[in-house]
């Protein structure tokens, strides 16, 4: 039998596995809201949004080395979020993590 904490941890981890995983995590979390699940759904959405926005901006600038740096930074953020989810912690990613919680508090 799966407990609420286990369900929250499952949702938290799934939220970081591609956009499809995020959608599944959002649906799972809406069915049985947990603080951990909601936290990581918001963190993952924030990381994806920042990645998309920065990629669009860099594509207009056209500096390839900057593109590599941004992709590496997004990967590091994703890993930090995933590690936090696996450990069952609600640790925000550096710089933007607290903002993600504020921006997406409706989720």
C-alpha positions in Angstrom: 0.0 0.0 0.0 1.4 3.4 -1.0 1.4 6.1 1.6 0.7 9.8 0.9 4.4 10.6 1.5 5.4 7.9 -1.0 2.9 9.3 -3.5 4.3 12.8 -3.1 7.8 11.5 -3.7 6.7 9.6 -6.8 5.0 12.7 -8.1 8.1 14.8 -7.3 10.4 12.4 -9.2 8.1 12.0 -12.2 7.8 15.8 -12.5 11.4 16.0 -13.7 11.1 13.3 -16.4 10.4 15.3 -19.6 7.3 17.4 -20.4 5.1 14.2 -20.6 6.3 13.2 -17.1 5.5 16.7 -15.8 2.0 16.5 -17.2 1.5 13.0 -15.6 2.9 14.4 -12.3 0.5 17.3 -12.4 -2.5 15.1 -13.0 -1.3 12.7 -10.2 -0.8 15.6 -7.8 -4.2 17.1 -8.6 -5.7 13.8 -7.7 -4.0 13.6 -4.3 -2.2 16.9 -3.5 0.9 16.7 -1.3 3.2 19.5 -0.4 6.3 17.6 -1.8 4.6 16.8 -5.1 3.3 20.4 -5.5 6.7 21.8 -4.7 8.5 19.8 -7.3 5.8 20.2 -10.0 6.4 24.0 -9.6 10.2 23.7 -9.6 10.2 21.5 -12.7 7.8 23.9 -14.5 10.0 26.8 -13.6 13.2 25.1 -14.9 11.5 24.2 -18.1 10.2 27.7 -18.6 13.5 29.4 -17.9 15.2 26.9 -20.3 12.8 27.7 -23.1 13.0 31.5 -22.6 16.8 31.5 -22.5 17.0 29.2 -25.5 14.8 31.6 -27.5 16.8 34.6 -26.5 20.1 33.0 -27.3 18.8 31.8 -30.7 18.3 35.5 -31.6 21.7 36.5 -30.2 23.4 33.6 -32.1 26.4 33.0 -29.8 26.9 29.3 -29.7 29.2 29.2 -26.6 26.5 31.0 -24.7 24.0 28.3 -25.8 26.3 25.6 -24.4 26.6 27.4 -21.1 22.9 27.9 -20.8 22.2 24.2 -21.6 24.7 23.1 -19.0 23.2 25.4 -16.4 19.7 24.0 -17.1 21.0 20.5 -16.8 22.6 21.3 -13.5 19.3 22.9 -12.3 17.4 19.8 -13.5 19.8 17.5 -11.6 19.6 19.5 -8.4 15.8 19.4 -8.6 15.7 15.7 -9.3 18.2 14.9 -6.5 16.1 16.9 -4.1 13.0 15.0 -5.2 14.6 11.6 -4.9 15.7 12.5 -1.3 12.2 13.7 -0.5 13.4 17.2 0.3 11.7 20.5 -0.6 15.0 22.3 -1.5 14.5 25.1 -4.1 17.0 25.3 -7.0 19.5 28.2 -6.7 18.6 31.7 -7.8 15.1 31.1 -9.2 13.7 28.4 -6.9 11.9 30.6 -4.5 10.5 32.6 -7.4 9.2 29.5 -9.1 7.2 28.7 -5.9 5.7 32.2 -6.0 5.1 32.4 -9.7 3.3 29.0 -9.9 1.6 29.0 -6.5 -1.7 28.2 -8.2 -0.4 24.8 -9.1 
